Amino acid sequence: MSVDDDISDVQQRLLDFYGIHVEPEMGRYVLRRLAQAGSALRELPVMGGNARTGLPVRLLIDPSRIVTPSVVS
């Protein structure tokens, strides 16, 4: 899988699990943080837009909900 595919996967998982639409830059940030901290990371701040209303949101998410084997490797 390419980096762009991983970013798209993270974006889709954030949308599915949290209802947050994020830009590719935030997807890259999430991937970087997951690669750096791995399983030690308990909370991850994410900024994006509410998928229904478009209002900006900032949430602390549980990274274990968006981790896939391709994201961690």
Secondary structure per residue as TSV (DSSP state, phi and psi in degrees):
chain	resnum	aa	ss	phi	psi
A	1	M	-	360.0	141.0
A	2	S	-	-85.5	169.1
A	3	V	H	-62.4	-39.7
A	4	D	H	-62.5	-37.5
A	5	D	H	-66.4	-39.3
A	6	D	H	-64.0	-42.2
A	7	I	H	-62.5	-44.9
A	8	S	H	-61.7	-38.6
A	9	D	H	-64.1	-43.6
A	10	V	H	-64.0	-44.0
A	11	Q	H	-59.2	-43.4
A	12	Q	H	-67.2	-39.7
A	13	R	H	-66.4	-39.6
A	14	L	H	-63.3	-38.3
A	15	L	H	-67.0	-45.5
A	16	D	H	-66.4	-46.6
A	17	F	H	-86.0	-31.4
A	18	Y	H	-122.4	-8.3
A	19	G	-	70.3	29.7
A	20	I	E	-113.2	127.8
A	21	H	E	-94.3	123.7
A	22	V	-	-120.9	152.1
A	23	E	-	-80.1	163.6
A	24	P	H	-56.4	-31.6
A	25	E	H	-62.7	-41.0
A	26	M	H	-69.7	-35.7
A	27	G	H	-61.4	-41.3
A	28	R	H	-63.5	-42.1
A	29	Y	H	-59.9	-46.2
A	30	V	H	-61.1	-45.5
A	31	L	H	-61.1	-43.0
A	32	R	H	-61.1	-46.8
A	33	R	H	-64.0	-39.7
A	34	L	H	-65.3	-39.3
A	35	A	H	-68.7	-37.1
A	36	Q	H	-73.3	-48.0
A	37	A	H	-97.9	-25.5
A	38	G	G	59.1	-133.9
A	39	S	G	-75.5	-9.9
A	40	A	G	-74.1	-16.6
A	41	L	-	-77.1	121.8
A	42	R	-	-100.2	-35.4
A	43	E	-	-136.4	146.6
A	44	L	E	-134.8	119.2
A	45	P	E	-74.6	132.7
A	46	V	E	-132.8	134.5
A	47	M	E	-116.1	139.6
A	48	G	E	-170.8	-156.0
A	49	G	E	-120.2	141.1
A	50	N	E	-61.0	128.4
A	51	A	T	-65.2	-27.9
A	52	R	T	-86.5	-43.7
A	53	T	T	-103.4	-22.0
A	54	G	-	82.6	-0.8
A	55	L	-	-69.8	143.0
A	56	P	E	-65.8	140.6
A	57	V	E	-137.1	152.4
A	58	R	E	-132.0	121.3
A	59	L	E	-127.5	151.8
A	60	L	E	-97.9	115.0
A	61	I	E	-107.2	162.2
A	62	D	-	-87.6	110.6
A	63	P	G	-62.3	-24.4
A	64	S	G	-65.5	-20.0
A	65	R	G	-77.2	-20.3
A	66	I	T	-110.2	-1.9
A	67	V	-	-75.0	132.5
A	68	T	-	-126.9	162.0
A	69	P	H	-56.0	-35.9
A	70	S	H	-71.3	-29.4
A	71	V	H	-73.6	-37.5
A	72	V	H	-77.8	-33.4
A	73	S	-	-75.1	360.0
